[in-house]
Amino acid sequence: MSKSAWGGRFKAEAAQRLRDYTESVSFDHELARHDIAGSKAHAKMLARIGVLKASELRDILKGLDEILTLLDAGKFAWRTELEDVHMNVETELTRRYPAGAKLHTGRSRNDQVATAVRLWLKDQIAENRRAVTTLQLALHTWAERDLDVVIPGYTHLQRAQPVLLAHHLLAYVEMLERDASRLADCAERADVLPLGSGAIAGSTLPLDRAFVAKELGFARLSENSMDAVSDRDFVVEYHAACALLAVHLSRFAEDLILWSTAEFDFIRIGDAYTTGSSLMPQKKNPDLAELARGKSARVIGHLVASLTLLKGLPMTYNRDLQEDKEALFDTARTVQATLLILAEMLGDIMVNRDACARAAADPLLLATDLADWLVGKGVPFRQAHHLVGEAVALAESRRISITEIPLADWKKISPVFDPSALEVFSLQTGLASRPTHGSPNPKLVKQQLARWKKVLRR
Ligand code: ARG
């Protein structure tokens, strides 16, 4: 009887420090259910090609189900000396049913782990996509609730032009939709079965890979065994999709943080989703949004780590690849939790309509509309831009609103100005007169809301 978990080749047990350093079961136990699914399909295939007797297959499937029950009850005893999730499951199976010793026929942990991760990721992406939709719906609900609220839109964080709050919120619905489509794209490329590639060069046994793919719901078989065991492109793609998603969530969080300051005062986040200060009794902090912003850092970091992990690897499988997992799980968890908590928080946000109205009432937000008005009178835009700029400077020097400039002074700037020019300073007219597709014209925003309602409830 050999002393080592690795069988006859080894005379001495691994050093404790090596075992502690190399084990992965403390984190890859997360793959257990998908590993078991892969093992069941592999076992059924082995029975089909005559490697397992019917009774052996029955025992293996029964044993794996027993292990699933233990997992559900949180009672599976993980053993770090067995290194990873795959060895743990197989060892426990074989302890229960000797036929378990035949399960690894024609299989290596190299194709086994690649299969488990791809299965896991496909499920994870489906969950992430549902969470993206949840947040989109929360944004949509908020947009509908405060459909009549106008706020300044900002460029360079300077007041630019008026927009509907709903238009601003729908911008994030658009970003999230692209994120969902990137995730779907990633799932499609993950949808390839590596099992049957063995350690690197397939198997001498007539493994029926197409059968296994069908059992596991994979759309395609990997076409090259070397690629199959060493490819982690799909992991990098997932990190990339999640990093961009996390960046979108971070930007949204930043908007909420700004809007909840005394300076903006556009929104109040409910007590249940804010925290106090241990020192300053008056404080109500948007910690949740700050953490949503802050957590994007680790998701971005994991993308860089996953690329760095791969860049120097010689073909094919190298143990370095074990390092892909903690980052992968962390990114998935982080993104999922952030989507769901933000969606929840949006239900507890109150818009301060007075503050929004005050901010949006700044007539300078419509200075561009005045330039457009001059264009309507035949003035070249560059000149119109200049003339309105003169009016802005004049108002500023007299410390009056641009709407308070007397007609005589307008005429001095340009004889083209007449009293009807000042009508552009009505917020309602300003927004309603925008015919361009995709603009914050209330009528068009309503159409967008109706479109999204259909898309999101699909
Ligand atoms: N825990 C390993 C991983 O995550 C499983 C594959 C190990 N394969 C091997 N030949 N040592 O990559």
Residues whose N, C-alpha, C, O or C-beta is under 5 A from the ligand:
A	BS01	LIG	S24 D84 R109 N110 V113 L321 Q322
